[in-house]
Amino acid sequence: MKPYDLFNKIINFKYRKTGKDLDWGIEVDDIEQKIRVLFKGSCSKLDWFFNFLFMIFPTVIGGCPYWFSVGWWAAWESSKKLILHSILNCMYYCPDYKVEVCGYSFGGAIAQICGIEIFEATGIKPNLVTFGSPKPLFSFFTKLKAKRCFNNIEQYSHWNDIVTWCPPLIGYHNIKNIRIGKFDLKGLFNPKKYHQIYSNESLYK
C-alpha cells in the first residue's frame, strides 16, 4: 500500500474508542498479508489534554527501561491490555502475517509505544508507519532501544508540520523521521494545511 493510501485509510477507518478516549482499530489485510494496527489523531478534549502533558514518565517494558511523555503513555496504558490481547489473538490465527503499527498525529505517538510493547511481549518486530507524529520518546538511549523493536520504520514528517517538532524541547524524539516536502518558515504557522497534507501523492516521489 502506498503511503498516501495508508494515510487515507487511517483518516477514514472506523475506530473503537476505549480507555481514556483512545481511538484504535485492527485490520487483517489478506491481500498484503498484514495485521494492521491503526491509531487515530486527536479527536477529543482529553486527547488534546494528553498532547500537552510533556512531562517525562519512566517505565520498564520487558525488563528494559524507557522514558515517554506522560500524556501519550497514559492514553496507551488506559487500553493497553485490550489492544495487546486483540493483536495477539490476530497473530495466533494469522501466524504468517506481518504486523504493521500505524498512526497519524496523536495516533503516531501511540503507535510507537504500541510497537515497542508488541516486540517486548512477543519478540516479533512489527513495521511502523506514522504521519505527522509528535515526539513521544525521551532521551537518545530510549530512541536507540525503541529502534531495535521494529523491522521497518517509515515516519513521514513534513518540514512545515509544526506538530512533528513538538515537544520543542531538547531530548524528545521520534524513532526515525523521514522529512518530506520543502521547508518554508511561514508554513510552520499553517498547521491546517501542513499537518493534513499527507494524502498528497507528489510528496512521496
C-alpha positions in Angstrom: 0.0 0.0 0.0 1.3 3.4 -1.0 1.9 5.9 1.9 -0.9 8.3 0.8 -3.3 5.4 0.5 -2.4 4.3 4.0 -2.8 7.8 5.3 -6.3 8.0 3.8 -7.1 4.6 5.4 -6.0 5.9 8.8 -8.2 9.0 8.4 -11.3 7.1 7.3 -11.1 3.9 9.3 -13.9 3.0 11.7 -12.3 3.0 15.1 -13.1 1.7 18.6 -12.9 4.2 21.5 -11.7 2.6 24.8 -9.9 3.7 27.9 -9.1 7.4 28.1 -10.7 8.3 24.7 -8.1 6.2 22.7 -9.3 5.6 19.2 -7.8 2.4 17.7 -8.6 -0.5 15.3 -7.2 -3.6 13.8 -7.5 -4.6 10.2 -6.5 -8.1 8.8 -5.3 -7.4 5.3 -5.4 -10.8 3.4 -4.1 -9.2 0.2 -0.9 -7.8 1.7 -0.9 -10.4 4.5 -0.6 -7.9 7.3 -2.2 -7.4 10.7 -2.5 -3.6 10.6 -3.0 -1.8 13.9 -4.2 1.8 13.5 -4.4 4.8 15.8 -6.4 7.9 15.1 -5.3 11.5 15.5 -6.6 13.8 18.2 -10.4 14.0 18.2 -11.4 14.8 21.8 -10.6 17.3 24.5 -8.9 14.6 26.5 -6.7 13.8 23.5 -5.6 17.4 23.4 -5.0 17.5 27.2 -2.7 14.5 26.8 -0.9 16.2 23.9 0.3 19.0 26.3 1.5 16.7 29.0 5.2 16.8 28.1 6.5 15.6 31.5 8.6 12.5 31.4 7.4 9.2 32.7 10.0 6.4 33.3 8.7 2.8 32.8 10.0 -0.7 32.3 8.8 -2.8 29.5 10.0 -6.4 29.2 12.7 -5.7 31.7 14.0 -2.7 29.6 13.7 0.9 30.9 12.1 3.5 28.6 11.2 7.2 29.0 8.0 8.5 27.5 5.9 11.7 27.5 3.4 11.1 30.3 0.3 12.1 28.3 0.7 9.7 25.4 1.9 6.9 27.8 -1.3 7.4 29.9 -3.5 7.2 26.9 -1.9 4.0 25.7 -1.8 2.5 29.2 -5.6 3.0 29.5 -6.3 0.5 26.7 -3.0 -1.5 26.6 -4.3 -4.9 27.8 -7.3 -4.9 25.5 -5.3 -3.8 22.4 -2.4 -6.3 23.0 -4.9 -9.1 23.6 -6.6 -8.3 20.3 -3.3 -8.1 18.4 -2.1 -11.4 19.9 -5.4 -13.0 19.0 -4.9 -12.0 15.4 -1.3 -13.2 15.4 -2.5 -16.6 16.6 -4.9 -17.0 13.8 -2.6 -15.4 11.1 0.8 -16.6 12.2 2.4 -15.9 8.8 1.1 -12.3 8.6 3.4 -9.3 9.3 2.3 -6.8 11.9 2.2 -3.2 11.0 1.5 -0.4 13.5 0.3 2.8 12.0 -0.9 6.2 13.3 -1.5 9.9 12.4 -0.6 12.8 14.7 -1.5 11.8 18.3 -2.0 8.3 16.9 1.5 8.3 15.6 2.9 8.8 19.1 0.7 6.0 20.4 1.8 3.7 17.5 5.4 4.0 18.6 4.7 2.9 22.1 2.4 0.1 20.9 5.1 -1.3 18.6 7.6 -1.4 21.5 5.1 -3.3 23.6 4.5 -5.8 20.8 8.2 -6.5 20.5 8.8 -6.8 24.2 5.8 -9.1 24.6 6.4 -11.4 21.7 9.9 -10.9 20.3 8.4 -10.1 16.9 9.4 -6.9 15.3 6.5 -5.0 13.7 6.7 -2.5 11.0 6.0 1.1 11.9 4.3 3.8 9.7 3.3 7.2 11.0 2.3 10.5 9.6 2.7 13.9 11.3 3.7 12.3 14.7 4.8 14.4 17.7 7.8 13.1 19.6 6.8 10.7 22.5 10.2 9.4 23.4 12.7 11.0 25.7 16.5 10.5 25.6 18.7 9.3 22.8 19.0 5.9 24.6 15.2 5.4 24.6 15.3 6.2 20.9 18.0 3.6 20.3 16.2 1.0 22.3 13.0 1.7 20.5 14.6 1.4 17.1 15.7 -2.2 17.8 12.0 -3.1 18.4 10.9 -2.6 14.8 11.6 -4.2 11.4 10.9 -1.4 9.0 10.3 2.2 10.1 8.6 4.9 8.0 7.8 8.1 9.9 6.7 10.8 7.5 7.1 14.3 8.7 6.5 17.4 6.5 9.2 20.0 7.1 6.4 22.6 7.7 4.3 20.4 10.0 4.8 22.0 13.4 3.4 19.0 15.2 6.4 16.9 14.2 8.7 19.4 16.0 6.8 19.0 19.3 7.6 18.9 22.1 10.0 21.7 21.0 12.5 20.8 23.8 15.9 19.1 23.9 15.8 15.3 24.5 12.5 14.4 22.8 12.5 12.1 19.8 10.6 10.2 17.2 12.3 6.9 16.2 13.1 7.8 12.6 11.8 10.9 10.8 11.5 10.9 7.0 11.3 14.6 6.2 9.2 15.3 3.1 8.2 18.5 1.2 10.0 21.8 1.2 10.7 23.9 4.2 9.1 27.3 4.5 9.2 29.2 7.8 5.8 30.7 7.3 4.5 27.2 6.7 5.2 26.3 10.4 2.3 28.6 11.3 -0.2 26.9 9.0 -0.9 23.6 10.6 -4.3 23.4 9.0 -2.5 22.9 5.7 0.7 21.1 6.5 -0.5 18.8 9.3 -3.1 17.4 7.0 -1.1 17.3 3.8 0.0 13.6 3.9 -2.6 12.4 1.3 -0.7 14.4 -1.4 0.8 11.8 -3.7 3.5 14.1 -5.0 5.2 14.3 -1.6 6.4 10.7 -1.8 8.0 10.8 -5.2 
